[in-house]
Amino acid sequence: MQLNQRISAFVKLGQFMGKMTTHPDEFSADFDRIYAHNKWFGKDQVLHALSQWSVQLNHDDLTEWTAQYAMNMTHSKTIALVLAGNLPLVGFHDILTALISGHRILCKTSSKDPILTRLILDMLAQIEPGFVPFIDWSDGPLANFDAVIATGSNNSAFYFEQYFKNYPNIIRKSRTSVAVLTGQETPEDLNKLTRDVFTYFGLGCRSVSKIYVPEGYDFQPFFGAAYTHKDLVNHDKYMNNYDYNKAVYLMGQIPLLDNEFLLLKEDPQLSSPIAVLFYEYYDNLETLSKKISNFSDEIQCVVGQASEICSVDFGQTQCPGLWDYADGINSMNFVNSL
């Protein structure tokens, strides 16, 4: 297939994803099956992922994105993709990058997401049968591949680095995102920030798990904005985490701020448990900038309006574009250098 054929196929796939979001009742059986397997993949979470990709997969953006790279390879490589499963379609950018560059993919899905990713790739193969020989799946040990992109926890990344050390690779570890507040945020800013916190229940590397606030910060406006997500009390798995973490902290006599579905805990760590948001006070932005830079290998996004520190606007962490590469590693450069 030529590049223009591959782009056209992904544009049509984006249109299909858009149809799934605008006519969800037609796909209720699929949504039910996905949710039955993984209670973190509720209909709203899956629809959010589909909606974001339906926007990204348009002809102009795909053409501009791919135009920056030489794609006149003489033969395809097989790229093994070890996909995470913490979010719906979390590995789709790697899939898109490899396939649109003309490579073959050998996918190993997470046990948390054996349904949605396959459903989307099956539709891609229906849209463009030329992709059929370019897509393969592995349920066991990976074999017969030329390069690998693997995403997992810090623990699994250690084993990936050992297992794949003889192959060209990208190995991604755990990351999280933080926000910097100045106290000058508008109610709209805080509403957007709560989307960065609660979307996907805070399970993603782009989810804000910690906020830095100035001394004397008033948390009431933030809690007021967070109240728009009060329906989380109806999600059993989320609230089980809330109840468990609250019990542990209370037994340890740890001071908390609590709105009955989110716990705010002062903590120097970056990654907070589900239903918990860490916070830390800062004296000035210059000192804070140096502190955050020391954690650059652990942070995916720094959110806020302090331009000297922050690179992502409020409300945008869960809306990455084609040019937003995980961990800042340009995977398109990687696959096109093979």
C-alpha positions as CSV (number, residue, x, y, z in Angstrom):
1,M,0.0,0.0,0.0
2,Q,1.0,3.6,-0.7
3,L,1.1,6.2,2.1
4,N,-2.0,7.9,0.7
5,Q,-3.9,4.6,1.0
6,R,-2.9,4.1,4.6
7,I,-3.9,7.6,5.4
8,S,-7.2,7.2,3.7
9,A,-7.9,4.0,5.7
10,F,-7.1,5.7,9.0
11,V,-9.4,8.6,8.1
12,K,-12.2,6.2,7.5
13,L,-11.4,4.4,10.8
14,G,-11.6,7.8,12.5
15,Q,-15.1,8.3,11.0
16,F,-16.1,4.9,12.3
17,M,-14.9,5.8,15.8
18,G,-16.9,9.0,15.4
19,K,-20.0,7.0,14.6
20,M,-19.5,4.9,17.7
21,T,-19.6,8.1,19.8
22,T,-22.5,9.7,18.1
23,H,-24.6,6.4,17.8
24,P,-23.5,4.5,20.9
25,D,-26.7,2.5,21.1
26,E,-25.7,0.7,17.8
27,F,-22.6,-0.6,19.6
28,S,-24.1,-1.3,23.1
29,A,-23.3,-5.0,22.9
30,D,-19.6,-4.1,22.3
31,F,-19.6,-1.6,25.2
32,D,-21.3,-4.1,27.5
33,R,-18.7,-6.8,26.6
34,I,-15.8,-4.4,27.2
35,Y,-17.2,-3.3,30.5
36,A,-18.0,-6.9,31.7
37,H,-14.3,-7.7,31.2
38,N,-12.9,-4.6,32.8
39,K,-15.0,-2.4,35.1
40,W,-12.6,0.5,34.6
41,F,-13.5,0.6,30.9
42,G,-17.0,2.0,31.3
43,K,-19.0,3.4,28.4
44,D,-18.0,7.0,29.2
45,Q,-14.3,6.2,29.3
46,V,-14.4,4.2,26.1
47,L,-16.4,6.9,24.4
48,H,-13.9,9.6,25.5
49,A,-11.0,7.6,24.0
50,L,-13.0,7.0,20.7
51,S,-14.0,10.6,20.5
52,Q,-10.4,11.9,20.9
53,W,-9.1,9.5,18.2
54,S,-12.0,10.3,15.9
55,V,-10.8,14.0,16.0
56,Q,-7.1,13.2,15.5
57,L,-7.7,10.8,12.5
58,N,-8.4,13.5,9.9
59,H,-6.8,13.8,6.5
60,D,-5.1,17.1,7.1
61,D,-3.4,16.2,10.4
62,L,-2.3,12.8,9.3
63,T,-0.9,14.2,6.1
64,E,1.0,17.0,7.9
65,W,2.2,14.6,10.6
66,T,3.6,12.0,8.2
67,A,5.0,14.6,5.8
68,Q,7.8,15.2,8.2
69,Y,9.2,11.7,7.8
70,A,10.8,9.7,5.0
71,M,8.5,6.8,4.4
72,N,9.9,5.4,1.1
73,M,11.2,2.2,2.7
74,T,12.0,-0.8,0.4
75,H,10.6,-3.4,2.8
76,S,8.7,-3.5,6.0
77,K,9.9,-4.4,9.5
78,T,7.9,-6.3,12.1
79,I,7.5,-4.2,15.2
80,A,6.4,-6.0,18.4
81,L,4.1,-3.8,20.5
82,V,3.6,-4.7,24.1
83,L,0.5,-2.7,24.9
84,A,-0.5,-1.3,28.3
85,G,-4.1,-1.8,29.4
86,N,-4.7,0.9,32.0
87,L,-6.8,3.0,29.6
88,P,-9.0,2.3,26.6
89,L,-6.9,2.4,23.4
90,V,-3.9,3.5,25.4
91,G,-1.5,1.8,22.8
92,F,-3.3,3.1,19.7
93,H,-0.7,5.8,19.0
94,D,2.0,3.1,18.7
95,I,-0.2,1.0,16.5
96,L,-0.9,4.0,14.2
97,T,2.7,5.1,14.1
98,A,3.9,1.6,13.0
99,L,1.2,0.9,10.5
100,I,1.0,4.3,8.8
101,S,4.8,4.1,8.3
102,G,4.3,0.8,6.4
103,H,5.5,-1.6,9.0
104,R,4.0,-4.8,10.3
105,I,2.9,-5.1,13.9
106,L,2.9,-8.0,16.3
107,C,0.6,-7.0,19.1
108,K,0.6,-8.4,22.6
109,T,-2.4,-6.9,24.4
110,S,-2.8,-6.5,28.1
111,S,-5.1,-8.9,29.9
112,K,-7.1,-5.7,30.9
113,D,-7.8,-4.8,27.3
114,P,-8.2,-7.9,25.1
115,I,-11.4,-6.6,23.4
116,L,-11.4,-2.9,22.4
117,T,-8.1,-2.7,20.6
118,R,-8.8,-5.8,18.6
119,L,-12.3,-4.6,17.7
120,I,-10.8,-1.3,16.3
121,L,-8.0,-3.1,14.4
122,D,-10.5,-5.6,13.0
123,M,-12.5,-2.7,11.7
124,L,-9.3,-1.2,10.1
125,A,-8.8,-4.5,8.3
126,Q,-12.3,-4.4,7.0
127,I,-11.9,-0.8,5.8
128,E,-8.6,-1.6,4.1
129,P,-8.0,-5.4,3.5
130,G,-4.4,-4.5,2.6
131,F,-3.7,-4.2,6.3
132,V,-4.6,-7.8,7.0
133,P,-1.1,-9.2,6.5
134,F,0.4,-6.3,8.5
135,I,-1.5,-7.1,11.7
136,D,-0.8,-10.1,13.9
137,W,-1.4,-11.0,17.5
138,S,0.6,-12.9,20.1
139,D,-0.9,-14.5,23.2
140,G,2.4,-16.1,24.2
141,P,6.1,-15.2,24.0
142,L,7.0,-12.8,21.3
143,A,9.0,-14.2,18.4
144,N,10.1,-13.2,14.8
145,F,10.2,-9.4,15.1
146,D,12.7,-6.7,14.3
147,A,12.1,-4.1,16.9
148,V,9.9,-3.5,19.9
149,I,7.9,-0.8,21.7
150,A,6.9,-1.9,25.2
151,T,5.0,0.0,27.8
152,G,4.5,-1.1,31.4
153,S,5.2,-0.5,35.1
154,N,8.7,0.3,36.4
155,N,9.0,-3.3,37.5
156,S,8.0,-4.8,34.1
157,A,10.2,-2.3,32.3
158,F,13.2,-3.8,34.1
159,Y,12.4,-7.2,32.6
160,F,11.6,-5.7,29.2
161,E,15.0,-4.1,29.1
162,Q,16.6,-7.4,29.8
163,Y,14.4,-9.4,27.4
164,F,14.6,-7.0,24.5
165,K,18.2,-5.7,24.9
166,N,19.3,-7.2,21.6
167,Y,16.6,-5.4,19.6
168,P,16.0,-1.8,18.7
169,N,13.5,-0.7,21.4
170,I,11.5,1.9,23.2
171,I,10.8,0.8,26.7
172,R,8.4,3.0,28.7
173,K,8.1,3.1,32.4
174,S,5.5,4.5,34.8
175,R,4.9,8.2,34.7
176,T,2.3,10.6,36.1
177,S,1.3,14.2,35.7
178,V,1.3,17.2,38.0
179,A,-0.4,20.6,38.1
180,V,0.9,24.0,39.3
181,L,-1.6,26.3,40.8
182,T,-1.0,30.0,41.7
183,G,-4.3,30.8,43.4
184,Q,-5.3,33.0,40.5
185,E,-7.2,30.3,38.6
186,T,-10.7,31.0,37.4
187,P,-13.6,28.6,38.1
188,E,-13.3,27.5,34.5
189,D,-9.6,26.7,35.0
190,L,-10.4,24.6,38.0
191,N,-13.2,22.8,36.2
192,K,-10.8,21.9,33.4
193,L,-8.2,20.8,36.0
194,T,-10.7,18.4,37.5
195,R,-11.1,16.7,34.1
196,D,-7.3,16.2,34.1
197,V,-7.7,14.6,37.6
198,F,-10.8,12.4,37.1
199,T,-10.8,11.3,33.5
200,Y,-10.2,7.6,33.3
201,F,-10.4,7.6,37.1
202,G,-6.8,9.0,37.3
203,L,-5.4,5.7,35.9
204,G,-3.3,7.2,33.1
205,C,0.2,8.7,32.9
206,R,-1.4,11.9,31.7
207,S,-3.7,12.0,34.7
208,V,-2.9,14.7,37.3
209,S,-2.0,12.9,40.5
210,K,-0.5,15.8,42.4
211,I,-0.9,19.6,42.6
212,Y,1.6,22.2,43.8
213,V,0.0,25.1,45.5
214,P,1.3,28.3,47.1
215,E,1.4,28.6,50.9
216,G,-2.0,29.5,52.3
217,Y,-3.9,28.1,49.3
218,D,-7.7,27.9,49.7
219,F,-8.8,24.5,48.5
220,Q,-12.6,25.3,48.6
221,P,-12.8,26.5,45.0
222,F,-11.1,23.3,43.8
223,F,-13.5,21.2,45.8
224,G,-16.3,23.1,44.4
225,A,-15.1,22.4,40.8
226,A,-14.5,18.7,41.7
227,Y,-18.2,18.4,42.8
228,T,-19.2,18.2,39.1
229,H,-17.7,14.7,39.2
230,K,-19.8,13.5,42.2
231,D,-21.3,10.7,40.2
232,L,-18.1,8.8,40.9
233,V,-19.8,7.7,44.1
234,N,-21.8,5.3,42.0
235,H,-18.7,3.5,40.6
236,D,-18.0,0.6,42.9
237,K,-14.4,0.0,42.0
238,Y,-13.5,3.7,42.4
239,M,-15.3,4.0,45.7
240,N,-13.8,0.8,47.0
241,N,-10.4,2.5,46.5
242,Y,-11.6,5.6,48.2
243,D,-12.9,3.7,51.2
244,Y,-9.8,1.6,51.5
245,N,-7.3,4.6,51.2
246,K,-9.4,6.7,53.7
247,A,-9.4,3.9,56.2
248,V,-5.6,3.4,55.9
249,Y,-4.9,7.1,56.3
250,L,-7.3,7.5,59.2
251,M,-5.8,4.6,61.1
252,G,-2.5,6.3,60.6
253,Q,-3.9,9.5,61.9
254,I,-2.9,11.3,58.7
255,P,-4.6,14.7,58.1
256,L,-6.8,14.7,55.0
257,L,-9.0,17.0,53.1
258,D,-12.1,15.1,52.0
259,N,-15.2,15.7,49.9
260,E,-16.6,12.2,50.2
261,F,-15.2,10.9,46.9
262,L,-11.7,12.5,46.7
263,L,-9.0,12.6,49.4
264,L,-6.4,15.4,49.3
265,K,-3.2,14.5,51.2
266,E,-0.1,16.5,51.7
267,D,2.7,14.3,50.3
268,P,6.1,14.8,48.6
269,Q,5.5,11.8,46.3
270,L,4.3,12.3,42.8
271,S,2.0,9.3,42.1
272,S,-1.1,9.1,44.3
273,P,-3.4,6.1,44.7
274,I,-6.9,6.0,43.0
275,A,-9.3,8.5,44.7
276,V,-6.4,10.4,46.3
277,L,-4.8,13.6,45.1
278,F,-1.5,14.6,46.6
279,Y,-0.6,18.2,47.2
280,E,2.5,20.1,48.2
281,Y,3.1,23.7,49.1
282,Y,5.8,25.8,47.3
283,D,7.5,29.1,48.2
284,N,8.2,30.5,44.7
285,L,7.9,29.3,41.1
286,E,11.7,29.5,40.5
287,T,12.4,27.0,43.3
288,L,9.5,24.8,42.2
289,S,10.7,24.7,38.6
290,K,14.0,23.3,39.7
291,K,12.3,20.7,41.9
292,I,10.0,19.6,39.1
293,S,13.0,19.4,36.7
294,N,14.6,16.9,39.0
295,F,11.6,14.6,38.4
296,S,11.5,15.0,34.6
297,D,11.9,11.2,34.1
298,E,8.8,10.5,36.2
299,I,6.5,13.2,34.9
300,Q,4.5,13.1,31.7
301,C,2.7,16.5,31.8
302,V,3.1,19.6,33.9
303,V,-0.3,21.4,33.8
304,G,-1.1,25.0,34.5
305,Q,-0.6,28.6,33.4
306,A,2.8,29.3,34.8
307,S,4.6,29.3,31.5
308,E,8.1,29.0,32.9
309,I,7.1,25.6,34.3
310,C,4.0,24.3,32.6
311,S,3.7,22.9,29.1
312,V,0.0,21.8,29.0
313,D,-3.1,23.9,29.6
314,F,-5.7,23.0,32.1
315,G,-8.1,20.4,30.7
316,Q,-5.8,19.2,27.9
317,T,-3.9,16.3,29.5
318,Q,-6.3,13.7,28.1
319,C,-6.4,15.2,24.6
320,P,-3.0,14.5,23.2
321,G,-2.4,15.1,19.5
322,L,-0.5,13.1,16.9
323,W,2.7,15.0,17.8
324,D,2.5,14.3,21.5
325,Y,4.8,11.4,22.0
326,A,4.7,9.4,25.3
327,D,7.8,10.1,27.5
328,G,8.9,12.7,24.9
329,I,10.4,9.9,22.8
330,N,9.6,10.4,19.1
331,S,8.3,7.0,18.1
332,M,7.8,8.0,14.5
333,N,11.5,8.8,14.2
334,F,12.2,5.4,15.8
335,V,10.1,3.3,13.4
336,N,11.3,5.2,10.4
337,S,15.0,4.7,11.3
338,L,14.7,0.9,11.3
